[in-house]
Amino acid sequence: MAKLPEIHLLSNPDWVDYELVDSGNGLKLERFGAYLLKRPEPEAIWLPSQPEKVWNQAHCEFIPTAEKNGGHWQDYRPMEERWQMHYKNLNFWVQKSASRHLGVFPEQAVQWDWLQNQIKYTNRKLNVLNLFGYTGMASLAAAQAGAFVTHLDAARKVNLWGQENQSLSKISDQKIRWLVDDAFKFVKREIRRNSKYDGIILDPPKFGRGPKGEVWEFYKIVPDLLDSCRQILTDQPIFILITAYAIKASALTLFYGLEGIMRKFKGNTSVGEVVLQEKSGQRAISMAIYGRWSSIDSN
């Protein structure tokens, strides 16, 4: 019987501007820069470890509604509408949005480090594609490490946000190409154009719409999307990184998907979960599953 793949839990202890202060009762208490925020967290079914007076110091809280992803921010203490944060040499804007999101997913910092290590190890300029790129943190990390990045997202607003982050991080305008497009249609066109990439980053949502209202769902589109991405890889690809949030799947789903499309290439696949660990170190919350294929390491 074949050996089952290991499932890794990845967290990042290098944050200075962010920390998960506490969690429990379906909430997480987080520090983003100088501000404490309360956000819903269904996985936090336990009781908080910090006293109520700590939670009462929150500057604001996202109050969800019955509608999917609906809700509003309730302010408790004065705070800026928008503020800067830093991770190592990356600088970026954070702000409250119409959803619970703030423009950065702190658990992904461990992936930014991995991407930079992959790119620096090759000691050559790589061509990287970032699909569903959001506000561009992975794109900034890759560009900062020396790659040329094609960043794609269906929302023009978050692309503009990413370009502001690029300026804050003092990364050359020549390092990133920002595109507003439907990811699947773009990859299909890249196949016809015979475009090639050394590395691909994917962070597909569970359910999404393209810039012209195109509807797609993870399980229906991702298998074909992965196969299409394989067709735009160079003959000696360096990496593929895929993250999946809020879907009924395990890391094994990503493992076998990546193993299938990369079987003709020499490399290693690793999978697991990206987690946020509480400041106390007592507990961690799983935020997403991930899969990484690399031709240069298995970590």
C-alpha positions as CSV (number, residue, x, y, z in Angstrom):
1,M,0.0,0.0,0.0
2,A,1.4,3.4,-1.0
3,K,2.4,5.8,1.8
4,L,-0.1,8.6,2.5
5,P,1.3,12.1,2.1
6,E,2.1,14.1,5.3
7,I,-0.1,17.0,6.2
8,H,1.9,20.1,7.3
9,L,0.7,23.0,9.5
10,L,2.4,26.2,8.6
11,S,2.4,29.4,10.7
12,N,4.6,32.4,10.7
13,P,6.4,33.7,13.9
14,D,8.0,36.6,12.1
15,W,5.1,39.1,12.2
16,V,5.7,42.3,14.1
17,D,2.7,44.3,12.9
18,Y,0.1,41.5,13.3
19,E,-0.8,39.1,16.0
20,L,-3.7,36.8,16.9
21,V,-4.3,38.1,20.4
22,D,-7.0,35.6,21.4
23,S,-9.9,33.5,19.9
24,G,-13.1,31.9,21.1
25,N,-16.9,32.0,21.1
26,G,-16.8,32.1,17.3
27,L,-14.5,35.2,17.2
28,K,-10.9,36.1,16.8
29,L,-9.3,39.2,18.4
30,E,-6.5,40.4,16.2
31,R,-4.0,43.3,16.2
32,F,-3.4,44.9,12.9
33,G,-0.7,47.5,13.5
34,A,-1.9,49.8,16.3
35,Y,-5.5,48.6,16.2
36,L,-7.4,45.7,17.8
37,L,-10.2,44.2,15.7
38,K,-12.8,41.5,16.4
39,R,-13.8,39.3,13.4
40,P,-16.1,36.2,13.1
41,E,-14.2,32.9,13.2
42,P,-16.6,29.8,13.1
43,E,-13.7,27.5,13.9
44,A,-13.1,29.1,17.3
45,I,-15.6,26.9,19.1
46,W,-13.7,27.1,22.4
47,L,-13.7,29.7,25.2
48,P,-11.4,32.7,25.0
49,S,-8.3,32.5,27.2
50,Q,-8.0,36.3,27.7
51,P,-10.3,38.1,30.1
52,E,-13.2,40.2,28.8
53,K,-11.4,43.4,29.6
54,V,-8.8,42.6,26.9
55,W,-11.6,41.9,24.3
56,N,-13.3,45.2,25.3
57,Q,-10.2,47.1,24.1
58,A,-11.2,46.3,20.5
59,H,-11.4,49.4,18.2
60,C,-14.1,47.8,16.0
61,E,-15.9,44.6,15.2
62,F,-17.3,43.1,12.1
63,I,-21.0,42.2,12.6
64,P,-22.1,39.6,10.1
65,T,-25.6,39.3,8.7
66,A,-27.5,36.3,7.5
67,E,-26.5,37.0,4.0
68,K,-23.4,35.3,2.7
69,N,-20.3,37.5,3.4
70,G,-22.7,40.3,4.4
71,G,-22.3,42.5,7.4
72,H,-21.0,45.8,8.7
73,W,-18.2,47.2,10.9
74,Q,-19.2,48.5,14.3
75,D,-16.7,51.1,15.7
76,Y,-16.0,51.2,19.4
77,R,-12.9,53.4,19.6
78,P,-11.5,56.1,17.3
79,M,-9.2,54.7,14.5
80,E,-8.0,55.6,11.0
81,E,-10.0,54.4,8.1
82,R,-6.8,53.3,6.4
83,W,-3.3,52.6,7.8
84,Q,0.0,51.2,6.8
85,M,1.5,47.9,7.9
86,H,4.8,46.1,7.3
87,Y,6.0,42.6,6.9
88,K,9.8,42.4,6.7
89,N,10.5,44.6,3.6
90,L,7.0,44.7,2.3
91,N,4.8,47.7,3.0
92,F,1.1,47.8,2.4
93,W,-2.2,49.5,3.1
94,V,-4.9,48.0,5.4
95,Q,-8.4,49.2,5.7
96,K,-11.9,48.1,6.6
97,S,-13.9,47.0,3.6
98,A,-17.5,46.1,2.8
99,S,-16.6,42.5,3.9
100,R,-14.7,41.3,6.9
101,H,-11.4,41.4,5.0
102,L,-8.8,44.1,5.4
103,G,-6.6,43.7,2.3
104,V,-4.1,41.3,3.8
105,F,-4.3,37.6,4.9
106,P,-1.6,37.4,7.6
107,E,-1.5,33.6,7.5
108,Q,-0.1,33.9,4.0
109,A,3.2,35.4,5.1
110,V,4.7,32.0,5.4
111,Q,3.9,31.5,1.7
112,W,5.5,34.9,0.8
113,D,8.7,33.7,2.4
114,W,8.6,30.4,0.6
115,L,8.0,32.1,-2.8
116,Q,11.0,34.4,-2.2
117,N,13.2,31.4,-1.3
118,Q,12.2,29.6,-4.4
119,I,12.9,32.6,-6.6
120,K,16.2,33.5,-5.0
121,Y,17.5,29.9,-5.1
122,T,17.3,29.8,-8.9
123,N,19.6,32.9,-9.2
124,R,17.9,33.8,-12.5
125,K,15.0,36.0,-13.5
126,L,11.7,34.0,-13.4
127,N,8.5,34.7,-15.1
128,V,5.7,34.3,-12.5
129,L,1.9,34.3,-12.9
130,N,-0.3,35.2,-10.0
131,L,-4.0,34.4,-10.6
132,F,-6.7,35.7,-8.3
133,G,-4.0,38.0,-6.9
134,Y,-6.2,40.3,-4.7
135,T,-4.2,43.3,-3.3
136,G,-0.9,41.8,-4.5
137,M,1.0,40.7,-1.5
138,A,2.3,37.5,-3.2
139,S,3.1,39.5,-6.3
140,L,5.1,42.0,-4.3
141,A,7.0,39.2,-2.5
142,A,7.9,37.5,-5.8
143,A,8.9,40.8,-7.5
144,Q,11.0,41.8,-4.6
145,A,12.9,38.5,-4.8
146,G,13.7,39.2,-8.5
147,A,10.9,37.8,-10.6
148,F,8.8,39.5,-13.2
149,V,5.1,39.0,-12.2
150,T,1.9,39.0,-14.2
151,H,-0.7,39.8,-11.5
152,L,-4.3,39.1,-12.4
153,D,-7.6,39.8,-10.6
154,A,-11.1,40.3,-11.8
155,A,-11.6,43.4,-9.6
156,R,-10.0,46.7,-10.7
157,K,-10.3,48.2,-7.2
158,V,-8.0,45.6,-5.6
159,N,-5.6,45.9,-8.5
160,L,-5.3,49.6,-7.8
161,W,-4.8,48.8,-4.1
162,G,-2.0,46.4,-5.0
163,Q,-0.3,49.1,-7.1
164,E,-0.4,51.4,-4.1
165,N,1.2,48.7,-2.1
166,Q,3.8,48.3,-4.8
167,S,4.6,52.0,-4.5
168,L,4.8,51.8,-0.7
169,S,7.3,48.9,-1.0
170,K,9.4,50.8,-3.5
171,I,9.2,48.0,-6.1
172,S,9.8,49.2,-9.7
173,D,6.8,49.6,-12.0
174,Q,8.6,47.4,-14.5
175,K,8.5,44.4,-12.1
176,I,4.7,43.7,-12.1
177,R,2.1,43.7,-14.9
178,W,-1.3,44.4,-13.4
179,L,-4.3,42.9,-15.4
180,V,-8.1,42.9,-14.8
181,D,-9.4,39.7,-16.3
182,D,-11.1,36.4,-15.8
183,A,-8.5,33.9,-14.7
184,F,-9.7,31.0,-16.6
185,K,-10.2,32.8,-19.9
186,F,-6.8,34.5,-19.5
187,V,-5.0,31.2,-19.1
188,K,-6.8,29.8,-22.2
189,R,-5.6,32.8,-24.2
190,E,-2.1,32.3,-22.9
191,I,-2.1,28.7,-24.2
192,R,-3.0,30.0,-27.6
193,R,-0.3,32.7,-27.4
194,N,2.2,30.0,-26.3
195,S,3.1,32.1,-23.3
196,K,5.2,30.4,-20.6
197,Y,5.8,30.8,-16.9
198,D,8.4,29.4,-14.5
199,G,6.0,29.7,-11.5
200,I,2.3,30.0,-10.9
201,I,0.4,31.2,-7.8
202,L,-3.3,30.4,-7.5
203,D,-5.7,31.5,-4.8
204,P,-9.1,30.7,-6.2
205,P,-12.2,31.6,-4.3
206,K,-14.9,29.0,-3.5
207,F,-17.3,30.9,-5.7
208,G,-16.5,33.9,-7.9
209,R,-17.4,36.1,-10.8
210,G,-15.2,37.5,-13.6
211,P,-15.1,41.1,-14.6
212,K,-18.1,40.6,-17.0
213,G,-20.1,38.6,-14.5
214,E,-18.8,35.2,-15.4
215,V,-19.8,32.7,-12.7
216,W,-17.6,29.8,-11.6
217,E,-17.3,27.3,-8.8
218,F,-14.2,25.8,-7.3
219,Y,-14.9,22.1,-8.0
220,K,-16.2,22.7,-11.5
221,I,-13.4,24.9,-12.7
222,V,-10.2,24.1,-10.8
223,P,-9.4,20.7,-12.4
224,D,-9.5,22.2,-15.9
225,L,-7.7,25.4,-14.7
226,L,-4.9,23.3,-13.2
227,D,-4.5,21.4,-16.4
228,S,-4.5,24.6,-18.4
229,C,-1.8,26.1,-16.1
230,R,0.3,23.0,-16.7
231,Q,0.2,23.9,-20.4
232,I,1.7,27.4,-19.9
233,L,4.6,26.1,-17.7
234,T,8.1,26.2,-19.1
235,D,10.0,23.0,-19.8
236,Q,11.7,23.4,-16.4
237,P,9.2,25.0,-14.1
238,I,10.2,26.0,-10.6
239,F,7.0,26.1,-8.5
240,I,3.2,26.0,-8.3
241,L,1.5,27.3,-5.2
242,I,-2.3,26.9,-4.7
243,T,-4.3,28.0,-1.7
244,A,-8.0,27.2,-1.1
245,Y,-10.3,29.0,1.5
246,A,-13.7,28.0,2.8
247,I,-14.3,24.9,0.7
248,K,-15.3,21.4,1.7
249,A,-12.0,19.8,0.7
250,S,-8.9,18.5,2.4
251,A,-5.3,19.1,1.6
252,L,-5.3,15.7,0.0
253,T,-7.5,17.2,-2.8
254,L,-4.7,19.6,-3.7
255,F,-2.0,16.9,-3.3
256,Y,-3.5,14.6,-5.8
257,G,-4.5,17.4,-8.1
258,L,-0.9,18.8,-8.2
259,E,0.7,15.3,-8.5
260,G,-1.5,14.6,-11.5
261,I,-0.7,17.7,-13.5
262,M,3.1,17.7,-12.6
263,R,3.8,14.0,-13.0
264,K,6.0,14.5,-16.1
265,F,8.2,17.0,-14.2
266,K,10.8,16.2,-11.6
267,G,9.9,17.7,-8.3
268,N,8.1,17.4,-4.9
269,T,4.6,18.1,-3.7
270,S,3.8,19.1,-0.1
271,V,0.4,20.0,1.3
272,G,-1.2,21.1,4.5
273,E,-2.9,24.0,6.2
274,V,-1.9,27.6,6.8
275,V,-2.7,28.6,10.4
276,L,-2.8,31.6,12.7
277,Q,-1.2,30.9,16.1
278,E,-2.4,32.8,19.2
279,K,0.0,35.2,20.9
280,S,0.0,32.8,23.9
281,G,1.0,29.9,21.7
282,Q,-1.8,27.8,23.2
283,R,-3.9,27.4,20.1
284,A,-4.0,27.8,16.4
285,I,-6.8,28.4,13.9
286,S,-6.7,26.7,10.5
287,M,-7.4,29.4,7.8
288,A,-6.9,27.5,4.5
289,I,-5.5,24.5,2.8
290,Y,-2.5,24.7,0.5
291,G,-0.5,22.7,-2.0
292,R,3.0,23.4,-3.1
293,W,5.0,21.8,-5.9
294,S,8.7,22.6,-6.3
295,S,11.5,21.4,-8.5
296,I,14.1,22.5,-6.0
297,D,12.8,21.4,-2.6
298,S,10.1,19.5,-0.8
299,N,9.4,22.0,2.0
